[in-house]
Amino acid sequence: MIEQLHLLILGIVLFGVGLYALLGKRNLIKILMGIEIMTIAVNVVFIALGANIANATFTRFAQIFPLISIAIGAAVLAVGLAIAINNYRHAHSVDTDEMATLKR
């Protein structure tokens, strides 16, 4: 059976992977994927903290907040992908160093 501690450890590991993808890469698509992984990690932690494992019940916060967070994350991802597509059209690269050409 999955304990609350296991879910918290999963959230910490996922957050670490997302942070590595965010800070260690220059590719805009990989950076956006890192942000989404970090968002999923936060959702897992909120669900773990709002869950009562013994009774298999969840608080309303543990049900509502991840749904709102997923919707906001989808909007952020759509804007980020639009920026990546615009960067690719102008600079023919998704490297973040090439984004200075979008200022022109």
DSSP file (Angstrom, degrees, kcal/mol; ACC not computed):
  #  RESIDUE AA STRUCTURE BP1 BP2  ACC     N-H-->O    O-->H-N    N-H-->O    O-->H-N    TCO  KAPPA ALPHA  PHI   PSI    X-CA   Y-CA   Z-CA
    1    1 A M              0   0    0      0, 0.0     2,-0.5     0, 0.0     0, 0.0   0.000 360.0 360.0 360.0 143.6    0.0    0.0    0.0
    2    2 A I        -     0   0    0     51,-0.1     2,-0.2     4,-0.0     0, 0.0  -0.657 360.0-154.7 -81.3 122.6    1.2    3.5   -0.8
    3    3 A E     >  -     0   0    0     -2,-0.5     4,-1.4     1,-0.1     5,-0.1  -0.474  27.6-110.8 -90.6 166.3    2.0    5.5    2.3
    4    4 A Q  H  > S+     0   0    0      1,-0.2     4,-1.9     2,-0.2     5,-0.1   0.854 117.8  57.3 -65.4 -35.4    1.9    9.3    2.6
    5    5 A L  H  > S+     0   0    0      1,-0.2     4,-2.4     2,-0.2    -1,-0.2   0.874 102.6  54.8 -64.0 -37.7    5.7    9.4    3.0
    6    6 A H  H  > S+     0   0    0      1,-0.2     4,-2.3     2,-0.2    -1,-0.2   0.895 108.0  49.0 -63.5 -39.8    6.1    7.5   -0.3
    7    7 A L  H  X S+     0   0    0     -4,-1.4     4,-2.2     2,-0.2    -1,-0.2   0.884 110.6  50.4 -67.3 -37.6    4.1   10.2   -2.1
    8    8 A L  H  X S+     0   0    0     -4,-1.9     4,-2.1     2,-0.2    -2,-0.2   0.900 110.6  48.9 -66.6 -40.0    6.1   13.0   -0.5
    9    9 A I  H  X S+     0   0    0     -4,-2.4     4,-2.6     2,-0.2    -2,-0.2   0.906 110.2  52.1 -65.1 -40.8    9.3   11.3   -1.6
   10   10 A L  H  X S+     0   0    0     -4,-2.3     4,-2.6     1,-0.2    -2,-0.2   0.910 109.2  50.4 -60.0 -42.3    8.0   10.9   -5.1
   11   11 A G  H  X S+     0   0    0     -4,-2.2     4,-2.2     2,-0.2    -2,-0.2   0.892 110.7  48.6 -63.0 -40.7    7.1   14.6   -5.1
   12   12 A I  H  X S+     0   0    0     -4,-2.1     4,-2.1     2,-0.2    -2,-0.2   0.914 112.6  47.9 -66.7 -42.9   10.6   15.6   -4.0
   13   13 A V  H  X S+     0   0    0     -4,-2.6     4,-2.3     2,-0.2    -2,-0.2   0.927 112.7  48.4 -64.3 -44.5   12.2   13.4   -6.6
   14   14 A L  H  X S+     0   0    0     -4,-2.6     4,-2.5     1,-0.2    -1,-0.2   0.896 110.4  51.7 -62.6 -39.8   10.0   14.7   -9.4
   15   15 A F  H  X S+     0   0    0     -4,-2.2     4,-2.4     1,-0.2    -1,-0.2   0.896 109.3  50.7 -64.3 -39.1   10.7   18.3   -8.3
   16   16 A G  H  X S+     0   0    0     -4,-2.1     4,-2.2     2,-0.2    -2,-0.2   0.904 110.3  48.9 -64.0 -42.2   14.4   17.6   -8.4
   17   17 A V  H  X S+     0   0    0     -4,-2.3     4,-2.2     2,-0.2    -2,-0.2   0.917 113.1  47.6 -63.8 -42.9   14.2   16.2  -11.9
   18   18 A G  H  X S+     0   0    0     -4,-2.5     4,-2.0     2,-0.2    -2,-0.2   0.879 110.7  51.3 -65.5 -38.1   12.2   19.2  -13.0
   19   19 A L  H  X S+     0   0    0     -4,-2.4     4,-2.6     2,-0.2     5,-0.3   0.886 109.2  50.8 -66.5 -38.6   14.6   21.6  -11.4
   20   20 A Y  H  X S+     0   0    0     -4,-2.2     4,-2.7     1,-0.2    -2,-0.2   0.923 111.5  47.6 -63.2 -43.6   17.5   19.9  -13.2
   21   21 A A  H  X S+     0   0    0     -4,-2.2     4,-0.6     1,-0.2    -2,-0.2   0.849 114.1  48.4 -66.1 -32.7   15.7   20.2  -16.5
   22   22 A L  H  < S+     0   0    0     -4,-2.0    -2,-0.2    12,-0.2    -1,-0.2   0.918 123.7  28.2 -73.1 -43.9   14.9   23.8  -15.8
   23   23 A L  H  < S+     0   0    0     -4,-2.6    -2,-0.2     1,-0.1    -3,-0.2   0.738 120.1  51.1 -92.2 -24.3   18.4   24.9  -14.8
   24   24 A G  H  < S+     0   0    0     -4,-2.7     2,-0.3    -5,-0.3    -3,-0.2   0.522  98.6  67.7 -95.7  -5.5   20.6   22.4  -16.8
   25   25 A K     <  -     0   0    0     -4,-0.6    -4,-0.0    -5,-0.2     0, 0.0  -0.803  50.2-163.9-118.5 156.4   19.3   22.8  -20.3
   26   26 A R        +     0   0    0     -2,-0.3    70,-2.3    70,-0.0     2,-0.4   0.492  63.5 103.6-109.4 -10.9   19.3   25.5  -22.9
   27   27 A N  B  >  -A   95   0A   0     68,-0.2     4,-2.0     1,-0.1    68,-0.2  -0.599  66.4-144.5 -76.4 128.5   16.6   24.0  -25.1
   28   28 A L  H  > S+     0   0    0     66,-2.7     4,-2.2    -2,-0.4     5,-0.2   0.853  98.3  53.9 -64.5 -36.0   13.3   25.9  -24.6
   29   29 A I  H  > S+     0   0    0     65,-0.2     4,-2.1     1,-0.2    -1,-0.2   0.908 109.4  48.1 -65.4 -41.5   11.2   22.7  -25.0
   30   30 A K  H  > S+     0   0    0      2,-0.2     4,-2.1     1,-0.2    -2,-0.2   0.857 109.8  53.1 -68.0 -34.2   13.2   20.9  -22.3
   31   31 A I  H  X S+     0   0    0     -4,-2.0     4,-2.0     2,-0.2    -2,-0.2   0.920 109.4  48.3 -65.0 -43.2   12.8   23.9  -20.0
   32   32 A L  H  X S+     0   0    0     -4,-2.2     4,-2.1     1,-0.2    -2,-0.2   0.881 110.1  52.0 -64.5 -37.7    9.0   23.9  -20.5
   33   33 A M  H  X S+     0   0    0     -4,-2.1     4,-2.3     2,-0.2    -1,-0.2   0.888 107.8  52.6 -64.7 -37.6    9.0   20.2  -19.8
   34   34 A G  H  X S+     0   0    0     -4,-2.1     4,-2.2     2,-0.2    -2,-0.2   0.894 107.9  50.8 -63.5 -40.1   10.9   20.8  -16.6
   35   35 A I  H  X S+     0   0    0     -4,-2.0     4,-2.0     1,-0.2    -2,-0.2   0.912 110.9  48.5 -63.4 -42.2    8.4   23.4  -15.5
   36   36 A E  H  X S+     0   0    0     -4,-2.1     4,-2.3     2,-0.2    -2,-0.2   0.887 109.6  51.9 -66.7 -38.2    5.5   21.0  -16.1
   37   37 A I  H  X S+     0   0    0     -4,-2.3     4,-2.1     1,-0.2    -1,-0.2   0.900 109.7  50.0 -63.9 -39.7    7.3   18.2  -14.2
   38   38 A M  H  X S+     0   0    0     -4,-2.2     4,-2.1     2,-0.2    -2,-0.2   0.880 109.2  51.9 -65.8 -37.0    7.7   20.6  -11.2
   39   39 A T  H  X S+     0   0    0     -4,-2.0     4,-2.1     2,-0.2    -2,-0.2   0.908 109.3  49.5 -64.4 -41.7    4.0   21.5  -11.4
   40   40 A I  H  X S+     0   0    0     -4,-2.3     4,-2.4     2,-0.2    -2,-0.2   0.888 108.7  53.8 -63.7 -38.8    3.1   17.8  -11.3
   41   41 A A  H  X S+     0   0    0     -4,-2.1     4,-2.1     1,-0.2    -2,-0.2   0.913 108.3  48.8 -62.9 -42.4    5.4   17.3   -8.3
   42   42 A V  H  X S+     0   0    0     -4,-2.1     4,-2.5     1,-0.2    -1,-0.2   0.900 110.6  51.3 -64.7 -39.3    3.7   20.1   -6.4
   43   43 A N  H  X S+     0   0    0     -4,-2.1     4,-2.3     2,-0.2    -2,-0.2   0.900 108.5  51.3 -63.7 -40.3    0.3   18.5   -7.3
   44   44 A V  H  X S+     0   0    0     -4,-2.4     4,-2.5     2,-0.2    -1,-0.2   0.903 110.6  49.0 -62.8 -40.9    1.5   15.2   -5.9
   45   45 A V  H  X S+     0   0    0     -4,-2.1     4,-2.6     2,-0.2     5,-0.2   0.919 110.8  49.4 -66.4 -42.9    2.6   16.8   -2.7
   46   46 A F  H  X S+     0   0    0     -4,-2.5     4,-1.6     1,-0.2    -2,-0.2   0.901 112.9  47.5 -62.8 -39.4   -0.7   18.6   -2.3
   47   47 A I  H  X S+     0   0    0     -4,-2.3     4,-0.6     2,-0.2    -2,-0.2   0.905 112.3  50.0 -66.5 -40.4   -2.6   15.4   -2.9
   48   48 A A  H >< S+     0   0    0     -4,-2.5     3,-0.6     1,-0.2    -2,-0.2   0.900 112.5  46.4 -65.0 -40.3   -0.4   13.5   -0.4
   49   49 A L  H 3< S+     0   0    0     -4,-2.6    -1,-0.2     1,-0.2    -2,-0.2   0.777 115.1  46.8 -74.8 -24.6   -0.8   16.1    2.3
   50   50 A G  H 3< S+     0   0    0     -4,-1.6     9,-2.0    -5,-0.2     2,-0.3   0.443  95.1  96.7 -94.3   0.7   -4.6   16.3    1.8
   51   51 A A  E <<  -B   58   0B   0     -3,-0.6     2,-0.7    -4,-0.6     7,-0.2  -0.694  59.3-153.6 -95.8 142.2   -5.1   12.5    1.7
   52   52 A N  E  >> -B   57   0B   0      5,-3.1     5,-1.5    -2,-0.3     4,-1.3  -0.899  14.5-170.9-107.0  98.0   -6.2   10.4    4.6
   53   53 A I  T  45S+     0   0    0     -2,-0.7    -1,-0.2     1,-0.2     3,-0.1   0.846  79.0  56.4 -63.5 -36.6   -4.7    7.1    3.6
   54   54 A A  T  45S+     0   0    0      1,-0.2    -1,-0.2    -3,-0.1    -2,-0.0   0.899 119.4  29.9 -64.8 -41.2   -6.4    5.0    6.3
   55   55 A N  T  45S-     0   0    0     -3,-0.3    -1,-0.2     2,-0.1    -2,-0.2   0.487 102.6-127.2 -96.9  -3.6   -9.9    6.1    5.3
   56   56 A A  T  <5 +     0   0    0     -4,-1.3     2,-0.3     1,-0.2    -3,-0.2   0.890  65.0 132.6  56.8  42.9   -9.2    6.6    1.6
   57   57 A T  E   < -B   52   0B   0     -5,-1.5    -5,-3.1    -7,-0.0     2,-0.4  -0.853  43.0-152.1-121.1 159.2  -10.6   10.1    1.7
   58   58 A F  E     -B   51   0B   0     -2,-0.3    -7,-0.2    -7,-0.2     2,-0.1  -0.958  18.7-119.2-128.5 146.8   -9.3   13.4    0.4
   59   59 A T     >  -     0   0    0     -9,-2.0     4,-0.8    -2,-0.4     5,-0.1  -0.386  32.0-111.1 -75.5 164.2   -9.9   17.0    1.6
   60   60 A R  H >> S+     0   0    0      1,-0.2     4,-2.9     2,-0.2     3,-0.6   0.860 118.7  57.3 -65.3 -34.0  -11.6   19.4   -0.8
   61   61 A F  H 3> S+     0   0    0      1,-0.2     4,-1.9     2,-0.2    -1,-0.2   0.901 103.6  52.7 -61.9 -40.7   -8.3   21.3   -1.1
   62   62 A A  H 34 S+     0   0    0    -12,-0.2    -1,-0.2     1,-0.2    -2,-0.2   0.682 116.2  40.9 -70.2 -17.1   -6.5   18.2   -2.2
   63   63 A Q  H <X S+     0   0    0     -4,-0.8     4,-0.7    -3,-0.6    -2,-0.2   0.835 120.4  38.1 -94.8 -40.7   -9.2   17.7   -4.9
   64   64 A I  H  X S+     0   0    0     -4,-2.9     4,-2.1     2,-0.2     3,-0.3   0.915 108.0  58.2 -81.8 -45.2   -9.7   21.3   -6.2
   65   65 A F  H  X S+     0   0    0     -4,-1.9     4,-2.7    -5,-0.3     5,-0.2   0.898 104.7  49.6 -60.5 -44.8   -6.2   22.8   -6.1
   66   66 A P  H  > S+     0   0    0      0, 0.0     4,-2.4     0, 0.0    -1,-0.2   0.875 109.9  52.9 -62.3 -33.7   -4.6   20.2   -8.5
   67   67 A L  H  X S+     0   0    0     -4,-0.7     4,-1.8    -3,-0.3    -2,-0.2   0.926 112.6  43.5 -64.9 -43.6   -7.4   20.7  -11.0
   68   68 A I  H  X S+     0   0    0     -4,-2.1     4,-2.4     1,-0.2     5,-0.2   0.903 113.6  52.4 -66.1 -40.9   -6.9   24.5  -11.0
   69   69 A S  H  X S+     0   0    0     -4,-2.7     4,-2.5    -5,-0.2    -2,-0.2   0.879 107.8  51.1 -64.1 -38.8   -3.1   24.0  -11.1
   70   70 A I  H  X S+     0   0    0     -4,-2.4     4,-2.0     2,-0.2    -1,-0.2   0.895 110.3  49.6 -65.7 -39.9   -3.4   21.7  -14.1
   71   71 A A  H  X S+     0   0    0     -4,-1.8     4,-1.7     2,-0.2    -2,-0.2   0.917 113.2  45.4 -65.7 -42.9   -5.5   24.2  -16.0
   72   72 A I  H  X S+     0   0    0     -4,-2.4     4,-2.4     1,-0.2    -2,-0.2   0.897 111.6  53.6 -66.9 -39.5   -3.1   27.1  -15.2
   73   73 A G  H  X S+     0   0    0     -4,-2.5     4,-2.4     1,-0.2    -2,-0.2   0.867 106.0  52.8 -62.9 -36.8   -0.2   24.9  -16.2
   74   74 A A  H  X S+     0   0    0     -4,-2.0     4,-2.1     2,-0.2    -1,-0.2   0.893 109.8  48.6 -65.9 -38.8   -1.8   24.1  -19.6
   75   75 A A  H  X S+     0   0    0     -4,-1.7     4,-2.0     2,-0.2    -2,-0.2   0.910 112.0  48.6 -67.0 -41.5   -2.2   27.8  -20.3
   76   76 A V  H  X S+     0   0    0     -4,-2.4     4,-2.5     1,-0.2    -2,-0.2   0.906 111.5  50.4 -63.7 -41.5    1.4   28.5  -19.3
   77   77 A L  H  X S+     0   0    0     -4,-2.4     4,-2.6     2,-0.2    -1,-0.2   0.887 108.1  52.7 -65.0 -39.0    2.5   25.7  -21.6
   78   78 A A  H  X S+     0   0    0     -4,-2.1     4,-1.8     2,-0.2    -1,-0.2   0.913 111.8  45.3 -63.4 -42.4    0.5   27.0  -24.5
   79   79 A V  H  X S+     0   0    0     -4,-2.0     4,-2.1     2,-0.2    -2,-0.2   0.912 113.4  50.6 -66.7 -42.0    2.1   30.4  -24.2
   80   80 A G  H  X S+     0   0    0     -4,-2.5     4,-2.2     1,-0.2    -2,-0.2   0.895 110.5  48.5 -63.4 -40.6    5.5   28.9  -23.8
   81   81 A L  H  X S+     0   0    0     -4,-2.6     4,-2.5     2,-0.2    -1,-0.2   0.857 108.5  54.4 -68.3 -34.0    5.1   26.8  -26.9
   82   82 A A  H  X S+     0   0    0     -4,-1.8     4,-2.2     2,-0.2    -2,-0.2   0.902 109.7  47.4 -64.3 -39.9    3.9   29.8  -28.8
   83   83 A I  H  X S+     0   0    0     -4,-2.1     4,-2.5     2,-0.2    -2,-0.2   0.902 111.6  51.1 -65.5 -40.8    7.1   31.6  -27.9
   84   84 A A  H  X S+     0   0    0     -4,-2.2     4,-2.3     2,-0.2    -2,-0.2   0.902 110.7  48.1 -64.3 -41.1    9.1   28.5  -28.9
   85   85 A I  H  X S+     0   0    0     -4,-2.5     4,-2.2     2,-0.2    -1,-0.2   0.910 112.2  49.1 -65.8 -41.9    7.4   28.4  -32.3
   86   86 A N  H  X S+     0   0    0     -4,-2.2     4,-1.6     1,-0.2    -2,-0.2   0.903 111.6  49.5 -64.0 -41.0    7.9   32.1  -32.9
   87   87 A N  H  X S+     0   0    0     -4,-2.5     4,-3.0     1,-0.2     6,-0.5   0.894 110.5  50.6 -63.7 -39.9   11.6   31.7  -31.9
   88   88 A Y  H  X S+     0   0    0     -4,-2.3     4,-1.5     1,-0.2    -2,-0.2   0.879 108.2  52.4 -67.6 -37.2   12.0   28.8  -34.3
   89   89 A R  H  < S+     0   0    0     -4,-2.2    -1,-0.2     2,-0.2    -2,-0.2   0.866 120.4  32.7 -65.4 -35.9   10.5   30.7  -37.2
   90   90 A H  H  < S+     0   0    0     -4,-1.6    -2,-0.2    -5,-0.2    -3,-0.2   0.883 134.5  23.0 -90.5 -41.3   12.8   33.6  -36.7
   91   91 A A  H  < S-     0   0    0     -4,-3.0    -3,-0.2     2,-0.3    -2,-0.2   0.518  90.7-130.7-105.7  -7.7   16.1   32.0  -35.5
   92   92 A H  S  < S+     0   0    0     -4,-1.5     2,-0.3    -5,-0.5    -4,-0.2   0.853  80.2  84.4  56.4  37.4   15.6   28.5  -36.8
   93   93 A S        -     0   0    0     -6,-0.5    -2,-0.3    -9,-0.1    -1,-0.2  -0.975  68.3-147.6-159.7 152.0   16.5   27.2  -33.3
   94   94 A V        +     0   0    0     -2,-0.3   -66,-2.7    -3,-0.1     2,-0.2   0.123  59.7 127.7-107.7  18.6   14.8   26.6  -30.0
   95   95 A D  B >   -A   27   0A   0    -68,-0.2     3,-0.9     1,-0.1   -68,-0.2  -0.543  62.3-136.2 -73.9 138.1   18.0   27.5  -28.0
   96   96 A T  G >  S+     0   0    0    -70,-2.3     3,-1.1     1,-0.2     4,-0.1   0.743 101.8  64.6 -70.9 -21.1   17.4   30.1  -25.4
   97   97 A D  G >  S+     0   0    0      1,-0.2     3,-0.7   -71,-0.2    -1,-0.2   0.785  98.0  56.2 -69.1 -25.3   20.5   32.0  -26.4
   98   98 A E  G X  S+     0   0    0     -3,-0.9     3,-1.4     1,-0.2    -1,-0.2   0.446  80.4  90.9 -85.0   0.0   19.0   32.7  -29.8
   99   99 A M  G X   +     0   0    0     -3,-1.1     3,-1.5     1,-0.3     4,-0.2   0.633  66.2  78.4 -74.4 -11.2   15.9   34.4  -28.2
  100  100 A A  G X  S+     0   0    0     -3,-0.7     3,-1.2     1,-0.3     4,-0.3   0.735  81.9  68.2 -66.4 -20.5   17.6   37.8  -28.3
  101  101 A T  G X  S+     0   0    0     -3,-1.4     3,-0.8     1,-0.2    -1,-0.3   0.651  83.9  71.8 -73.8 -12.8   16.7   37.9  -32.0
  102  102 A L  G <  S+     0   0    0     -3,-1.5    -1,-0.2     1,-0.2    -2,-0.2   0.662  82.1  72.2 -74.2 -14.6   13.0   38.1  -31.1
  103  103 A K  G <         0   0    0     -3,-1.2    -1,-0.2     1,-0.3    -2,-0.2   0.762 360.0 360.0 -71.2 -24.8   13.6   41.7  -30.0
  104  104 A R    <         0   0    0     -3,-0.8    -1,-0.3    -4,-0.3    -2,-0.1   0.475 360.0 360.0 -76.0 360.0   14.0   42.9  -33.5
